[in-house]
Amino acid sequence: LPSNETSSDSFKYVDDMSAAESRHVSTAPRIQDDINGLAQWTETNYMALNASKCKVIVFCFARNPPPQPVITIGPSQLEVVHSARVLGVILQHNLKWTEHGGKGSKRLYMLRNLKKTRTGHQ
């Protein structure tokens, strides 16, 4: 996907892609426009998005969060979830690590220690 196709940040890995939008709660979301552009680009290039594999996760810490966004690919509305696995890491809407079952905290602790001792490669 060419970088000029979306206004949102996008992160790609082989055949997986994540799109992200950071905005103030009072600002209207623009990610649907980016998803529409992505769907058009894939269709033009003889590919298709699988809406059943696409998920929406919202990270919002406002006291009065806005309603959940309705994001679609064609006629299919994307499911809003509280957690999603991205490259083996479970992201939770509250940014906690509880769904990793203790392994996440241990691994995060090891990564922090590596960073402190600077033994890891940069």
N, C-alpha and C positions, 0 to 999 in steps of 0.2 A: 504494500500500500504506500503510495507516495506521501511524503510528509505534508504536502500542501492540501491534502484531501480533508483533513480534520482540523478543528480548532482546539480539540481536547488533547491531552497527553495520551500517548499510546505506547504500550509496551508489548513487544513481539518476541516470541520464542518458537521457532520452527513453524508449526501450524496453529499455534495458540496466540491470541491477542487479547490484551486487556485495555480498555479505554477508561480514562479517568477524567473527572471534571471537578475542579475546586471552585466553589462559589459561595457568596454570602447567601444566607437563607432568604433574603428579600429579593435576590436576583433570579430572574427566570432561567430555568435550565436550558442549555443549548445542546446537550448531548444527543437528543433525538435527531437533530439535524446532521450530526456527525455519523450516527448509526445509519441514517438514510443514505448519506453519501457513501459510506462503506458498502452498504447493500448494493447500491448502484454500481460501484467500482467492481465488486466481485461478480456481479451479473455481466458487466461489460467484458470481463476477463474470463468468462465461462466457468465461474465458480459459484458456490452458493453458501450462504450462512445457514447453519443449523440452529434454528431458534430454540429447539429443545435442549441444546447444550449451553445456551447463553443464559447467564444469570445477572441479576442486579443486586449489588450490596451497597448500602448507604451508611456512611460514617457521619453522624451528626450528633453534636454534643450540646445543642441549644436546649434551653429549658422547655421551649415550646417548638418542637421540630415541625417543619412543614409536612404536608401530606406526602406519602411515598410517591415517587414519580411513576408515571405510566410510560414505559418504553416498549416500543414494538419493533419487530422486524416483519415488514409486510403486514399480513393480517394477524400475526401471532404476538400476543402480549408476553413480555419476558417476566419470568418469575422473580420476585423480590425475596431474597434469602437473608438470614442472619449470619451465615458463615459460608465461605467458599474456599476451595483448595486451589492455590495458585503455585505451580511448580513445587508441589509437596508441602507448602506452608499453608496452614489453615488461617485465613483472615477472618476475624470476627467483627461484627458491626460495632462492638464496644472496645475493640483493640486489645482484648484480653487473650490469654494463651490457654484457657481452660480446656478447649477441645483437643489439645495436643496430649492430654492425659499425663501431665508431668514431664514428658519428654521435651516439650517445647521450652519449659523453664530451665531444664538442665542444659539444653543446647544453647540457649540464650546466655546462660551463666558462663558456659565455656567460651562462647564468642566474645563476651565482655572481657574475660580474663586474657584471652589472646590479644585483644586490642590493647589492654593495659600493658602487657608485657612486650608488645610489638614483635612477637615471634612469628606472626602470620605474614604472608607475602602480601604486598599492597599493589 
